[in-house]
């Protein structure tokens, strides 16, 4: 979930423990890029991607994920934040918040 072990604190461990205990499905059975292939065309809203470069769920397929999003809308933003894993918003909150605000402001003016 978190790329940099130095970012793992008591809160992160607590959240992960709760998430694991309360999970209704085993997400390891699903490949995120396959779910995106089927889900993205059904969305009737602007699409964007904001990923941690070291996200174990997608790091080897970020180019393909970006391509799927942009195939539906070539202007869709797709951004990758270095030194971050699956919990990119927890691990790199300043970068995540700034990039998310930029994406949202672009779609609000489109």
Buried (B, 14 or more C-beta within 10 A) or exposed (E): BBBEEEBBEEEBEEBBEEEEEEEEEEEEEEEBBEEBBEEBEEEEEBBBBBBBBBBEBBBEBBEEBBEBBBEEEEEBBBBBBEBBBBBBBBBBEEBBEEBBEBBEEBBEEE
